[in-house]
């Protein structure tokens, strides 16, 4: 939704109209009328950017199993299915 909002006033207005509908209808309209593949790609890129930043911040912690586990957990969040 953030991606669609950032696409401009027209998309934002369309999205706001959809959000006022019942859930099943809103999902149908979102899937049929919006280019969500770009939104998913944007979300993944943003998540990966934030994970890299979080992993870099872990360098402030002492080396050890806890830091390694946090690093792996952060990577898992983006790659899990």
Buried (B, 14 or more C-beta within 10 A) or exposed (E): BEBBEEBEEEBBEBBEEBEEEEEEEBEEBBEEEBEBEEBEEBBEEEEBEEBEEBBEEBEEEEEEEEBEEBBEEBBEEEEEE
